[in-house]
Amino acid sequence: SRPTLAKIGGRSWVRQKEKAEQAVTDLAVEMLELQAARASRPGITFPEDTEWQTEFDAAFAYVETKDQLAAIDALKKDMCQPQPMDRLICGDVGYGKTEVAMRAVFKAVDSGYQVAMLVPTTILAEQHGRTLRSRMAEFPFEIAVLSRFRTKKEQNEVVERLRDGSVDIVVGTHRLAQGDVHFHNLGLVIIDEDQRFGVQVKDRLKTLRSTVDELTLTATPIPRT
């Protein structure tokens, strides 16, 4: 729709500024409350690597880079701590962020928890879904994709299976942050390209992230003040 312009010196401009300032203050308060809750509540202490994890890691078709190995080691240590993980993995396109994330995904699911992976586009959702299925084909994990590429019936089935715990890993777009999506035993949230999601989507995710581990992937680092 065409936006309504405010007149210079008019009261509508003053009201709009006050409303925007209040919204920024409210957002800041919510962010502080979320971080305080994450810092004060115990999270999930994942166990050390199992035999399955060792087999999965060894099945990677390429030789890990030095940076990949450092990132994998750091995030696994974070997942084994009692505090909720909040780690940012930064790397340019093609540098292997997805494989780093998959090690965390496997560790969470192998420990009996569900994983939610939020991505900004339907194409990326399909791509990650295929990569996960290919990489984990030898293991009995249920993987689903939730996006507008799926029919309404298919979406409802995925939502129901997330609720009863029969889906272990879900890759989804903004659809994943809608109010009807609930998890049986969520342990890890992965956000791919965090800066491409709006405030409303992140607000919805806050209800999922107060105690679960969180991993953010980005090729475009931005200040997180």
Phi, psi and omega in degrees: 000160180281124181290149178274124180276143177267145177281144178298128180084357181279164181286333182296323178295318179298317180296319180295320178295316179298319179296318179294318179298320179294321179296320178295318178298316180298318180296317180298318179298316180298319180296318179296318180297319179297313181294323178295319179295318180293327182283333186263338182262142175290141178261209180265127175262099181287148180286169176295167183303137176266179177296321177299317180298318179298318178295318180297314180299319183289340182279358178300130189286351184235169175273125181296145175281167179300318181292322177299313181298321179295318180293317180298316180298319181293316183288327176294322176296319178299317183293336180273356178273155180288340179278147178299134180286141172220087186240140177251123176255117182246131178190148181293166179302131178089004183266003171096026178295323183298318179295322176300315180296323182295329177296320178291319178302312182298317182299319181293311183292322178296337179268004176096014182249159175270157179233134175244126180243114182262125181233156187279342184226156178295323179298316180293325177298314179297318182297313180294323178299315179294319180297317179297316180296319179294316183289329185249022183300333183274000185238149188277056180253139179266123183240134181227155176241134182236107180201178181288353173288343179266147177291166179301319179297316180296320178297316180297323178295317179296315180301317180295319181289331173294321182292320182270357174089007182278351172253127182271320184230130176234132174250127184210161175271206179305336179305329182291340183262008180282159190295340182275357182269117178229152184245150178281319185202066184288133180237339185213131174245127177245129178244117180265123183060065184307322186290351181267005178252141181280173184297320183298319179296316181293325177300318179296321181291338180301328179292340180265342195253008186293328180232348182279161176286147182229134178231126180247134178247137177204146171258356183233082182295135176231155180301136179244058182276000000 
